């Protein structure tokens, strides 16, 4: 942007930022990279002496501004320097440059048309702090409006700018306001050129009204003289419209229902404060920024206490609900445990019934197979008897020699026997058995005598071949004992001995015993049984 005129030595003019009836603001740069804002007042200084009233008023107000900056405030723009421009002899104030939008820009797209209640309270707190700081230094701003409050993007604070009217004379103010002032934010007494501490309070009330309602109480339809006069008269005579109704109409449609409901409920103390700020009579307003700041702090504390009470109530309700839920959970857990015990009892009963049914079926099968086995044995006995009788008959009928042949044969045998007796050869041919000593055998009353012991069948003898016999140990099956081909658990096969069955150990190895038993169908079964499925019993 081209330079308009030279400000002063050491300040590079970077172009105009805005202009108005109270002067123009330029962006400037000092030596290096320091960026500042220059406020140039429209009234030239004819002579920098005490004879020039404009120069004297300017110097007096500059001294006040310097007093404001003796103690920096986070919500007041810092005044760096002041002076007279090289060209035009116009008074100027050099201030720090704030990077960020002003309140007027924050109310336009893409931003929402209204602020949230929380943000409005923040603006009120920051600006009341700025006014309290200025009023303590006996400085009246006189031009508080949306465009003179900036949001500092670096610090997040709202900053009060542009002390242009504060360094003007009363006559200069009246002329400036009449032709170019922001009439929408001006207090009724400013029409007469009067500026009080309460004047700043009124303008701040207009700003807060605009942030909540999305519009000022008395908007300017155009920049014509008639429109300006209408707004001026409204400030003097007309009561502001209902703030809450205007906010209800201006709530953005894109906010969710919960946010809308919350944002419509403007705190009563905030509405009361704004109404008091907009009183027509200055005496009915807050006396200065200090009183206003105290009221806002009280409202904030009350709001925080109210919020804390609500949170406490909600927390108490939540804790009560939690206790109730815990009791319900404990009750459900107890019911679940009882149900689980019932299920386990039912499962145990089902298992016992299944075992009993299995054992009953096994006994039935065993009895049937035993009956079949007896019938088969009887059949074999009858068959063998018949064969024996047939063989005996055949022997006597066809094989046995006649009696005369038998007599001759017996005669020859007797002759040979007599000849052998004379020679002593009979003793060689017929040896008498030696007399063996008799053994004293003590029989156990519970065990059968050796003469009555049954000899193993040929099948049992052949089955037990290859395994060394050991003293007999008897076992009873606990539930179901499965056969194994080898004395290990990997060689299990699909054949078993049922519960309460009694077996005799023929051999032992690796916690297994070798047994030979007969199944229900009369078949011989042999193999290894695990001792874990057996219990030793008396024979």
ChimeraX attribute file (.defattr): number of C-alpha atoms within 10 A of each C-alpha:
attribute: neighborCount
match mode: 1-to-1
recipient: residues
	/A:1	7
	/A:2	8
	/A:3	11
	/A:4	11
	/A:5	13
	/A:6	14
	/A:7	24
	/A:8	14
	/A:9	9
	/A:10	11
	/A:11	17
	/A:12	18
	/A:13	22
	/A:14	17
	/A:15	15
	/A:16	18
	/A:17	13
	/A:18	11
	/A:19	14
	/A:20	14
	/A:21	18
	/A:22	26
	/A:23	20
	/A:24	17
	/A:25	22
	/A:26	20
	/A:27	21
	/A:28	23
	/A:29	18
	/A:30	13
	/A:31	9
	/A:32	6
	/A:33	7
	/A:34	10
	/A:35	18
	/A:36	22
	/A:37	23
	/A:38	28
	/A:39	25
	/A:40	24
	/A:41	24
	/A:42	21
	/A:43	16
	/A:44	15
	/A:45	20
	/A:46	14
	/A:47	13
	/A:48	14
	/A:49	11
	/A:50	11
	/A:51	10
	/A:52	13
	/A:53	15
	/A:54	22
	/A:55	20
	/A:56	17
	/A:57	15
	/A:58	21
	/A:59	18
	/A:60	13
	/A:61	20
	/A:62	21
	/A:63	15
	/A:64	18
	/A:65	25
	/A:66	16
	/A:67	17
	/A:68	22
	/A:69	18
	/A:70	12
	/A:71	10
	/A:72	13
	/A:73	15
	/A:74	15
	/A:75	23
	/A:76	23
	/A:77	23
	/A:78	23
	/A:79	24
	/A:80	15
	/A:81	14
	/A:82	20
	/A:83	17
	/A:84	19
	/A:85	18
	/A:86	13
	/A:87	10
	/A:88	15
	/A:89	17
	/A:90	19
	/A:91	24
	/A:92	24
	/A:93	22
	/A:94	21
	/A:95	22
	/A:96	18
	/A:97	18
	/A:98	19
	/A:99	11
	/A:100	15
	/A:101	15
	/A:102	21
	/A:103	21
	/A:104	16
	/A:105	14
	/A:106	19
	/A:107	18
	/A:108	12
	/A:109	8
	/A:110	8
	/A:111	10
	/A:112	16
	/A:113	20
	/A:114	21
	/A:115	23
	/A:116	19
	/A:117	18
	/A:118	10
	/A:119	13
	/A:120	19
	/A:121	19
	/A:122	16
	/A:123	23
	/A:124	22
	/A:125	20
	/A:126	20
	/A:127	25
	/A:128	26
	/A:129	23
	/A:130	23
	/A:131	27
	/A:132	21
	/A:133	21
	/A:134	24
	/A:135	19
	/A:136	14
	/A:137	16
	/A:138	14
	/A:139	22
	/A:140	25
	/A:141	22
	/A:142	26
	/A:143	27
	/A:144	28
	/A:145	24
	/A:146	23
	/A:147	16
	/A:148	15
	/A:149	23
	/A:150	24
	/A:151	20
	/A:152	17
	/A:153	12
	/A:154	9
	/A:155	8
	/A:156	10
	/A:157	17
	/A:158	26
	/A:159	22
	/A:160	26
	/A:161	25
	/A:162	25
	/A:163	24
	/A:164	23
	/A:165	23
	/A:166	20
	/A:167	26
	/A:168	22
	/A:169	16
	/A:170	16
	/A:171	12
	/A:172	17
	/A:173	25
	/A:174	18
	/A:175	16
	/A:176	20
	/A:177	21
	/A:178	20
	/A:179	15
	/A:180	14
	/A:181	18
	/A:182	20
	/A:183	26
	/A:184	20
	/A:185	26
	/A:186	25
	/A:187	27
	/A:188	23
	/A:189	17
	/A:190	19
	/A:191	20
	/A:192	14
	/A:193	17
	/A:194	15
	/A:195	22
	/A:196	19
	/A:197	22
	/A:198	25
	/A:199	29
	/A:200	27
	/A:201	28
	/A:202	26
	/A:203	22
	/A:204	27
	/A:205	24
	/A:206	27
	/A:207	26
	/A:208	24
	/A:209	25
	/A:210	24
	/A:211	24
	/A:212	27
	/A:213	23
	/A:214	22
	/A:215	20
	/A:216	20
	/A:217	24
	/A:218	20
	/A:219	15
	/A:220	17
	/A:221	11
	/A:222	9
	/A:223	11
	/A:224	9
	/A:225	10
	/A:226	11
	/A:227	15
	/A:228	22
	/A:229	15
	/A:230	16
	/A:231	21
	/A:232	23
	/A:233	14
	/A:234	17
	/A:235	24
	/A:236	16
	/A:237	11
	/A:238	13
	/A:239	14
	/A:240	16
	/A:241	12
	/A:242	12
	/A:243	20
	/A:244	16
	/A:245	11
	/A:246	17
	/A:247	24
	/A:248	16
	/A:249	12
	/A:250	17
	/A:251	22
	/A:252	13
	/A:253	9
	/A:254	9
	/A:255	12
	/A:256	9
	/A:257	10
	/A:258	8
	/A:259	12
	/A:260	16
	/A:261	12
	/A:262	11
	/A:263	19
	/A:264	18
	/A:265	12
	/A:266	16
	/A:267	13
	/A:268	9
	/A:269	16
	/A:270	19
	/A:271	17
	/A:272	10
	/A:273	18
	/A:274	21
	/A:275	19
	/A:276	18
	/A:277	27
	/A:278	27
	/A:279	22
	/A:280	18
	/A:281	14
	/A:282	20
	/A:283	9
	/A:284	12
	/A:285	23
	/A:286	23
	/A:287	16
	/A:288	21
	/A:289	24
	/A:290	18
	/A:291	13
	/A:292	23
	/A:293	21
	/A:294	15
	/A:295	18
	/A:296	20
	/A:297	15
	/A:298	13
	/A:299	18
	/A:300	17
	/A:301	12
	/A:302	13
	/A:303	14
	/A:304	12
	/A:305	12
	/A:306	12
	/A:307	12
	/A:308	12
	/A:309	12
	/A:310	12
	/A:311	12
	/A:312	12
	/A:313	12
	/A:314	12
	/A:315	12
	/A:316	12
	/A:317	12
	/A:318	12
	/A:319	12
	/A:320	12
	/A:321	12
	/A:322	12
	/A:323	12
	/A:324	12
	/A:325	12
	/A:326	12
	/A:327	12
	/A:328	12
	/A:329	12
	/A:330	12
	/A:331	12
	/A:332	12
	/A:333	12
	/A:334	12
	/A:335	12
	/A:336	12
	/A:337	12
	/A:338	12
	/A:339	12
	/A:340	12
	/A:341	12
	/A:342	12
	/A:343	12
	/A:344	12
	/A:345	12
	/A:346	12
	/A:347	12
	/A:348	12
	/A:349	12
	/A:350	12
	/A:351	12
	/A:352	12
	/A:353	12
	/A:354	12
	/A:355	16
	/A:356	13
	/A:357	12
	/A:358	14
	/A:359	16
	/A:360	12
	/A:361	12
	/A:362	15
	/A:363	14
	/A:364	13
	/A:365	14
	/A:366	16
	/A:367	14
	/A:368	13
	/A:369	16
	/A:370	16
	/A:371	14
	/A:372	14
	/A:373	16
	/A:374	12
	/A:375	12
	/A:376	13
	/A:377	12
	/A:378	11
	/A:379	12
	/A:380	12
	/A:381	12
	/A:382	12
	/A:383	12
	/A:384	12
	/A:385	12
	/A:386	12
	/A:387	12
	/A:388	12
	/A:389	12
	/A:390	11
	/A:391	12
	/A:392	12
	/A:393	12
	/A:394	12
	/A:395	12
	/A:396	11
	/A:397	10
	/A:398	8
	/A:399	10
	/A:400	10
	/A:401	11
	/A:402	9
	/A:403	9
	/A:404	9
	/A:405	10
	/A:406	11
	/A:407	11
	/A:408	11
	/A:409	11
	/A:410	12
	/A:411	12
	/A:412	10
	/A:413	11
	/A:414	12
	/A:415	11
	/A:416	12
	/A:417	13
	/A:418	12
	/A:419	12
	/A:420	15
	/A:421	12
	/A:422	9
	/A:423	9
	/A:424	11
	/A:425	12
	/A:426	15
	/A:427	11
	/A:428	9
	/A:429	9
	/A:430	8
	/A:431	8
	/A:432	8
	/A:433	6
	/A:434	6
	/A:435	6
	/A:436	6
	/A:437	6
	/A:438	6
	/A:439	6
	/A:440	6
	/A:441	8
	/A:442	7
	/A:443	10
	/A:444	8
	/A:445	7
	/A:446	7
	/A:447	10
	/A:448	11
	/A:449	13
	/A:450	10
	/A:451	7
	/A:452	8
	/A:453	9
	/A:454	9
	/A:455	10
	/A:456	9
	/A:457	9
	/A:458	8
	/A:459	10
	/A:460	14
	/A:461	10
	/A:462	10
	/A:463	15
	/A:464	16
	/A:465	10
	/A:466	7
	/A:467	11
	/A:468	9
	/A:469	13
	/A:470	10
	/A:471	9
	/A:472	12
	/A:473	16
	/A:474	16
	/A:475	21
	/A:476	21
	/A:477	22
	/A:478	17
	/A:479	15
	/A:480	16
	/A:481	22
	/A:482	19
	/A:483	23
	/A:484	23
	/A:485	15
	/A:486	16
	/A:487	20
	/A:488	15
	/A:489	16
	/A:490	9
	/A:491	11
	/A:492	18
	/A:493	12
	/A:494	7
	/A:495	15
	/A:496	16
	/A:497	21
	/A:498	19
	/A:499	19
	/A:500	16
	/A:501	14
	/A:502	18
	/A:503	23
	/A:504	18
	/A:505	20
	/A:506	19
	/A:507	18
	/A:508	20
	/A:509	12
	/A:510	11
	/A:511	12
	/A:512	22
	/A:513	22
	/A:514	24
	/A:515	18
	/A:516	17
	/A:517	16
	/A:518	11
	/A:519	15
	/A:520	19
	/A:521	15
	/A:522	15
	/A:523	10
	/A:524	13
	/A:525	15
	/A:526	18
	/A:527	21
	/A:528	27
	/A:529	29
	/A:530	22
	/A:531	18
	/A:532	11
	/A:533	16
	/A:534	23
	/A:535	13
	/A:536	15
	/A:537	11
	/A:538	7
	/A:539	12
